[in-house]
Amino acid sequence: MYQLLREEARQAGTPMGHDAFHKSYIRFVDLIQERKMGGVRIVATKLPRD
C-alpha cells in the first residue's frame, strides 16, 4: 500500500517523501512478514489533574 501511494504521489508531481524513510519502512514490513519482528508494548501513566 505504501509503495502504491508513493507512486501515485510521483505521478501527481507531489513530494514522495524521503528515500531513507521509504527504504526503512519497506525493511520494517519485511521483518514483520518474516515473523522476525513483532508485537507492541504500550506504557501509559495517568497524570494527576491540576
Secondary structure, DSSP 4 states (H G I P E B T S, - for coil): -HHHHHHHHHHHTS----HHHHHHHHHHHHHHHTTSS--------PPPP-
